[in-house]
Amino acid sequence: QPSRRRLDFEQEVSERLKLAKEAGELERQDLAVDQSILDLSGDLEAARAERDRIIREEIAQGIADIRKQFAQYQEIEAGKQQAREAFERFQAEQQLQREQEVERPAPREYELDGPEL
């Protein structure tokens, strides 16, 4: 039969092993949590970088769209200006023709050189 001292010793060893096992499990869990925090912070940085990249692309696309619209606006305005200038030339030509018609005497139907009858 084992002695009381040996039983106490085995029980103490058993409790220490149990505590060591629990401590080891807790340590592994702690390491896993630390690792997941690092992974999450890395994922967070990657997500922020991706968000920033998307925002930069959207801003660049928006600027390109605005530039394209502005170029179209400039083309339209240039066309309007050309139309105005053409209309002003037309009006000037019409005015010149009216002035020339006023300066010319109206043609007579008959020229009489002799006495009237």
Secondary structure, DSSP 8 states (H G I E B T S, - for coil): ---HHHHHHHHHHHHHHHHHHHHHHHHHHHHHHHHHHHHHHHHHHHHHHHHHHHHHHHHHHHHHHHHHHHHHHHHHHHHHHHHHHHHHHHHHHHHHHHHHHHHS----S----S---
